[in-house]
Amino acid sequence: MAKIQNISEIHPTLGFTEFDILEKYRKSFNESELGKLHSVFPFECMAKAAGLSDR
């Protein structure tokens, strides 16, 4: 039986540019003003406290 792999484990071996685009987007987001704010504020905790998220 073949082992099912998580896409994050195999995506570097795939020839799709979508993964490159997503990686570049995430990197540029983290370097942007909004990304910097996102890394500072505990948005997940704030959403839970406000009852907006159950994760």
Rosetta blueprint (number, residue, H / E / L):
1 M L
2 A L
3 K L
4 I L
5 Q L
6 N L
7 I H
8 S H
9 E H
10 I H
11 H H
12 P H
13 T H
14 L L
15 G L
16 F L
17 T H
18 E H
19 F H
20 D H
21 I H
22 L H
23 E H
24 K H
25 Y H
26 R H
27 K H
28 S H
29 F H
30 N H
31 E H
32 S L
33 E H
34 L H
35 G H
36 K H
37 L H
38 H H
39 S H
40 V H
41 F L
42 P L
43 F H
44 E H
45 C H
46 M H
47 A H
48 K H
49 A H
50 A L
51 G L
52 L L
53 S L
54 D L
55 R L
